Amino acid sequence: MKYNPLGSSSLKVSEICLGTMTWGVQNNQQDADEQIAYALSQGINFFDTAEMYAIPPTKDTYGTTETIIGNWLQRNPEKRQDIILASKIAGGGVPWIRDASPISGDSVKRAVDASLKRLQTDYIDVYQLHWPNRTSPHFSKHWPGRVQFSAADPAREIEQMHEILQSLGDCIQAGKLRYCGLSDDTTWGISQYINLSNKFSLPAMVSIQNEFSLLHIKDWPYLIEHCIMENIAYLPWSPLGAGILSGKYLNGQIPQGSRWSFSQRNGIFRDQPGVHQATQAFAEVAEKHQMTLPSLALAWCKQVDGVTSTIIGATTMEQLKEDVAAFEVTLSQEALDDTHAVLQHYMAPF
């Protein structure tokens, strides 16, 4: 297993991060225990969760994933030092989470304490803002006209960021958090937190996790360049395109128990003709080079300059083992060229 520095932090994380958002809906405690044991046996030391999980989010499953991890930690306290645990505070808009209110200094402290209780641990290694208070161009809002950036009040946004960063700093000083990071944010968001950190001697954001895959490359090159230059770890989530790049949704299939068989908070916005055409083309590249489609997608993501650790998730042990094995694959120049040719044809399929 390869380990990389997590941005400007003192942490070194495995190049695979085990995502846990299915634990509590598609996976139960026994499944999670088995996945954790396998991940640790393979050298994975980085685990990502969130207060909002399990996914798809509901009032009844809120906090379930953290509780499942906490149950494991309670039974395996000696393993706590072996893992780097990341969690996230939900942003505004979810009715059953703090009445849909935006992130504030007060809500950070309350959310941290609640997560620590569910996780049954004294500290969280990396605490992330799940999405910013302002509307950001994620979750299908990256097309021109979907977000009115000019309608935002930059001074108000920066004031909120300052308050949030101060509270994160208080939690770090109290020993409840080690580091903080971002999720589903933009280059502007990153730069404002950097400015605030430098100006007021507050904690630095050490990482950002955004959606990134063969089907969704919008963070390349500008945001990823920014991360490299500012020493911020870039953590792709959904490197298999929410399961699309497993190939299971080709030819109109929606297998029972798959993510698309559940009601989605933002709808199945990735279910577009171009997505299926691109997936078929990538599948042909994978077959040509004698590998599975998930192996191609994950091996490609791993080799992108600036990627620190790729967040994977699986609902079965078979899937998890295949995904982990993909990180041992090194794509030939011919495979990279063939993949790039498809990318040029399907730059933004959803």
For each residue, the residues with C-beta under 8 A, 3 or more apart:
1: 14 15 16 42 43 44
2: 14 15 327
3: 12 13 14 15 45
4: 12 13 15 233 308 309
5: 9 11 12 233 308
6: 9 11 12 13 84 126 179 206 207 233 308 309
7: 181 204 205 206 207 227 231 232 233 308
8: 204 206 231 232
9: 5 6 126 178 179 206 207 233
10:
11: 5 6 84 125 126 178 179 206
12: 3 4 5 6
13: 3 4 6 17 45 46 84 233 308 309
14: 1 2 3 17 43 44 45 46 309
15: 1 2 3 4 302 308 309 310 327
16: 1 39 42 44 46 309 310 312 323 324 327
17: 13 14 44 46 47 48 86 235 309 310 311 312
18: 35 36 39 44 46 47 48 311 312 313
19: 48 237 311 312 313
20: 23 32 47 48 49 53 65 68 69 313
21: 49 50 53 54 55 65 313
22: 25 26 27 54 55 259 313 314 315
23: 20 26 27 28 29 31 32 35 53 54 64 65 68 69
24: 27 28 53 54 61 64 65 67 68
25: 22 54 55 56 61 64 262
26: 22 23 54 257 259 262 315
27: 22 23 24 31 32 35 315
28: 23 24 31 32 68
29: 23 32 33 68 71 72
30: 33 34
31: 23 27 28 34 35 315
32: 20 23 27 28 29 35 36 68 69 72
33: 29 30 36 37 72
34: 30 31 37 38 317
35: 18 23 27 31 32 38 39 314 317 320
36: 18 32 33 39 40 47 72
37: 33 34 40 41
38: 34 35 41 42 317 320 321 324
39: 16 18 35 36 42 44 47 320 324
40: 36 37 43 44 45 79 82 83
41: 37 38
42: 1 16 38 39 324
43: 1 14 40
44: 1 14 16 17 18 39 40 47 324
45: 3 13 14 40 82 83 84
46: 13 14 16 17 18 83 84 86 309
47: 17 18 20 36 39 44 69 83 84 85 86
48: 17 18 19 20 86 87 209 235 237 311
49: 20 21 53 65 66 69 85 86 87 88 119
50: 21 53 65 66 87 88 89 90 128 130
51: 62 63 66 87 88 89 90 97 111 114 115 118 130
52: 55 57 62 88 90 94 97 130
53: 20 21 23 24 49 50 57 61 63 64 65 66
54: 21 22 23 24 25 26 57 61 64 65
55: 21 22 25 52 259
56: 25 262 263 264 265
57: 52 53 54 61 62 94 265
58: 61 62
59: 62 95 96
60:
61: 24 25 53 54 57 58 64
62: 51 52 57 58 59 96 97
63: 51 53 66 67 114 118
64: 23 24 25 53 54 61 67 68
65: 20 21 23 24 49 50 53 54 68 69
66: 49 50 51 53 63 69 70 87 115 118 119
67: 24 63 64 70 71 118
68: 20 23 24 28 29 32 64 65 71 72
69: 20 23 32 47 49 65 66 72 73 85 119
70: 66 67 73 74 117 118 119 120 121
71: 29 67 68 74 75 120
72: 29 32 33 36 68 69 75 76
73: 69 70 76 77 79 80 119 120 121
74: 70 71 77 120
75: 71 72
76: 72 73 79 80
77: 73 74 80
78: 81
79: 40 73 76 82 83
80: 73 76 77 83 121
81: 78
82: 40 45 79
83: 40 45 46 47 79 80
84: 6 11 13 45 46 47 125 126
85: 47 49 69 119 121 124 125 126
86: 17 46 47 48 49 124 125 126 127 128 181
87: 48 49 50 51 66 115 119 124 126 127 128
88: 49 50 51 52 127 128 129 130 183
89: 50 51 103 107 108 111 112 115 127 128 129 130
90: 50 51 52 94 97 98 111 130 131
91: 94 102 103 129 130 131 132 133
92: 100 101 102 103 133
93: 100
94: 52 57 90 91 97 100
95: 59 99 100
96: 59 62
97: 51 52 62 90 94 100
98: 90 101 107 110 111
99: 95
100: 92 93 94 95 97
101: 92 98 104 107
102: 91 92 107 133 160
103: 89 91 92 107 108 129 132 133 160 164
104: 101 107 108 160 163 164 167
105: 108 109 163 164 166 167
106: 109 110 167
107: 89 98 101 102 103 104 110 111
108: 89 103 104 105 111 112 164 167 168 171
109: 105 106 112 113 167 170 171
110: 98 106 107 113 114
111: 51 89 90 98 107 108 114 115
112: 89 108 109 115 116 124 127 171 176 177
113: 109 110 116 117 176
114: 51 63 110 111 117 118
115: 51 66 87 89 111 112 118 119 124 127
116: 112 113 119 121 122 123 124 176
117: 70 113 114 120
118: 51 63 66 67 70 114 115
119: 49 66 69 70 73 85 87 115 116 124
120: 70 71 73 74 117
121: 70 73 80 85 116 124
122: 116 175 176
123: 116 175 176 177 178
124: 85 86 87 112 115 116 119 121 127 176 177 178
125: 11 84 85 86 177 178 179
126: 6 9 11 84 85 86 87 177 178 179 180 181 206 207
127: 86 87 88 89 112 115 124 168 171 177 179 180 181
128: 50 86 87 88 89 180 181 182 183 207 209
129: 88 89 91 103 132 164 180 181 182 183 185
130: 50 51 52 88 89 90 91 183 184
131: 90 91 136 138 183 184 185
132: 91 103 129 136 157 182 184 185 186 189
133: 91 92 102 103 157 160
134: 152 157
135: 141 147 152
136: 131 132 141 147 184 185 186 189
137: 141 142 146 147 186 218
138: 131 141 142 184 210 211
139: 184 211 266 269
140: 143 146 266 269 270 350
141: 135 136 137 138 146 147
142: 137 138 146 218 348
143: 140 146
144:
145:
146: 137 140 141 142 143
147: 135 136 137 141
148: 151 152
149: 152
150:
151: 148
152: 134 135 148 149 157
153: 156 157
154: 157 158
155: 158 159
156: 153 159 160
157: 132 133 134 152 153 154 160 161 192
158: 154 155 161 162 192 196
159: 155 156 162 163
160: 102 103 104 133 156 157 163 164
161: 157 158 164 165 189 192 193 196
162: 158 159 165 166 196 200
163: 104 105 159 160 166 167
164: 103 104 105 108 129 160 161 167 168
165: 161 162 168 169 180 193 196 197 200 202 203
166: 105 162 163 169 170 200 202
167: 104 105 106 108 109 163 164 170 171
168: 108 127 164 165 171 172 177 180 202 203
169: 165 166 172 173 202 203
170: 109 166 167 173 174
171: 108 109 112 127 167 168 174 176 177
172: 168 169 175 176 177 178 179 180 203
173: 169 170
174: 170 171
175: 122 123 172
176: 112 113 116 122 123 124 171 172
177: 112 123 124 125 126 127 168 171 172 180
178: 9 11 123 124 125 126 172
179: 6 9 11 125 126 127 172 203 206 207
180: 126 127 128 129 165 168 172 177 203 205 206
181: 7 86 126 127 128 129 205 206 207 208 209 233
182: 128 129 132 185 189 190 193 205 207 208 209
183: 88 128 129 130 131 208 209 210 237
184: 130 131 132 136 138 139 209 210 211
185: 129 131 132 136 182 189 190 208 210
186: 132 136 137 189 190 223
187: 190 191 222 223 226
188: 191 192
189: 132 136 161 182 185 186 192 193
190: 182 185 186 187 193 194 205 208 223 226 227 230 232
191: 187 188 194 195 226
192: 157 158 161 188 189 195 196
193: 161 165 182 189 190 196 197 204 205
194: 190 191 197 198 204 205 230
195: 191 192 198 199
196: 158 161 162 165 192 193 199 200 202
197: 165 193 194 200 201 202 203 204 205
198: 194 195 201
199: 195 196
200: 162 165 166 196 197
201: 197 198
202: 165 166 168 169 196 197
203: 165 168 169 172 179 180 197
204: 7 8 193 194 197
205: 7 180 181 182 190 193 194 197 208 232
206: 6 7 8 9 11 126 179 180 181 232 233
207: 6 7 9 126 128 179 181 182 232 233 234 235 308
208: 181 182 183 185 190 205 223 227 232 233 234 235
209: 48 128 181 182 183 184 234 235 236 237 311
210: 138 183 184 185 219 223 234 235 236 237
211: 138 139 184 216 236 237 238
212: 216 217 219 220 234 236 237 238 239 301 304 307
213: 216 217 236 238 239 240 241 245 297 301
214: 217 241 245 278 282 296 297 300 301 339 342 343
215: 241 244 245 270 275 278 279 346 349 350
216: 211 212 213 238 241 348 350
217: 212 213 214 220 343 347
218: 137 142 348
219: 210 212 222 223 224 234
220: 212 217 223 224 304
221: 224 225
222: 187 219 225 226
223: 186 187 190 208 210 219 220 226 227 234
224: 219 220 221 227 228 234 304 305 306 307
225: 221 222 228 229 306
226: 187 190 191 222 223 229 230 232
227: 7 190 208 223 224 230 232 233 234 306
228: 224 225 231 234 305 306
229: 225 226
230: 190 194 226 227
231: 7 8 228
232: 7 8 190 205 206 207 208 226 227
233: 4 5 6 7 9 13 181 206 207 208 227 308 309
234: 207 208 209 210 212 219 223 224 227 228 306 307 308
235: 17 48 207 208 209 210 307 308 309 310 311
236: 209 210 211 212 213 239 301 304 307 310 311
237: 19 48 183 209 210 211 212 311
238: 211 212 213 216 241 242 311
239: 212 213 236 245 297 298 301 310 311 312
240: 213 243 244 245 246 294 297 298 312 323
241: 213 214 215 216 238 244 245 270 275 279 297
242: 238 259 270
243: 240 246 248 249 258 259 260
244: 215 240 241 249 270 275 279
245: 213 214 215 239 240 241 279 282 293 294 297
246: 240 243 249 293 294 319
247: 250 279 283 293 294
248: 243 253 255 258
249: 243 244 246 252 253 254 258 260 271 276 279
250: 247 253 276 279 280 283
251:
252: 249
253: 248 249 250
254: 249 258 260 261
255: 248 258 261
256: 261
257: 26 261 315
258: 243 248 249 254 255 261
259: 22 26 55 242 243 262 264
260: 243 249 254 264 268 271
261: 254 255 256 257 258
262: 25 26 56 259
263: 56
264: 56 259 260 267 268
265: 56 57
266: 139 140 269
267: 264
268: 260 264 271
269: 139 140 266 272 350
270: 140 215 241 242 244 275 350
271: 249 260 268 275 350
272: 269 275 276 349 350
273: 276 277
274: 277 278 346 349 350
275: 215 241 244 270 271 272 278 279 349 350
276: 249 250 272 273 279 280
277: 273 274 280 281 346 349
278: 214 215 274 275 281 282 342 345 346 349
279: 215 241 244 245 247 249 250 275 276 282 283 293
280: 250 276 277 283 284
281: 277 278 284 285 342 345 346
282: 214 245 278 279 285 286 293 296 297 339 342
283: 247 250 279 280 286 287 293
284: 280 281 287 288
285: 281 282 288 289 296 335 338 339 342
286: 282 283 289 291 292 293 295 296
287: 283 284 290
288: 284 285 338
289: 285 286 296 331 332 334 335 338
290: 287
291: 286 295 296 299 329
292: 286 295 296 322 326
293: 245 246 247 279 282 283 286 296 297
294: 240 245 246 247 297 298 319 322 323 326
295: 286 291 292 298 299 322 325 326 329
296: 214 282 285 286 289 291 292 293 299 300 331 335 339
297: 213 214 239 240 241 245 282 293 294 300 301 326
298: 239 240 294 295 301 302 310 312 323 326 327 329
299: 291 295 296 302 303 326 327 329 330 331
300: 214 296 297 303 304 331 336 339
301: 212 213 214 236 239 297 298 304 307 310
302: 15 298 299 307 310 326 327
303: 299 300 307 330 331 336
304: 212 220 224 236 300 301 307
305: 224 228
306: 224 225 227 228 234
307: 212 224 234 235 236 301 302 303 304 310
308: 4 5 6 7 13 15 207 233 234 235
309: 4 6 13 14 15 16 17 46 233 235
310: 15 16 17 235 236 239 298 301 302 307 327
311: 17 18 19 48 209 235 236 237 238 239
312: 16 17 18 19 239 240 298 320 323 324
313: 18 19 20 21 22
314: 22 35 317 319 320 323
315: 22 26 27 31 257 319
316: 319 320
317: 34 35 38 314 320 321
318: 321 322
319: 246 294 314 315 316 322 323
320: 35 38 39 312 314 316 317 323 324
321: 38 317 318 324 325
322: 292 294 295 318 319 325 326
323: 16 240 294 298 312 314 319 320 326
324: 16 38 39 42 44 312 320 321 327
325: 295 321 322 328 329
326: 292 294 295 297 298 299 302 322 323 329
327: 2 15 16 298 299 302 310 324
328: 325
329: 291 295 298 299 325 326
330: 299 303
331: 289 296 299 300 303 335 336 339
332: 289 335 336
333: 336 337
334: 289 337 338
335: 285 289 296 331 332 338 339
336: 300 303 331 332 333 339 340
337: 333 334 340 341
338: 285 288 289 334 335 341 342
339: 214 282 285 296 300 331 335 336 342 343
340: 336 337 343 344
341: 337 338 344 345
342: 214 278 281 282 285 338 339 345 346
343: 214 217 339 340 346 347
344: 340 341 347
345: 278 281 341 342
346: 215 274 277 278 281 342 343 349
347: 217 343 344
348: 142 216 218
349: 215 272 274 275 277 278 346
350: 140 215 216 269 270 271 272 274 275
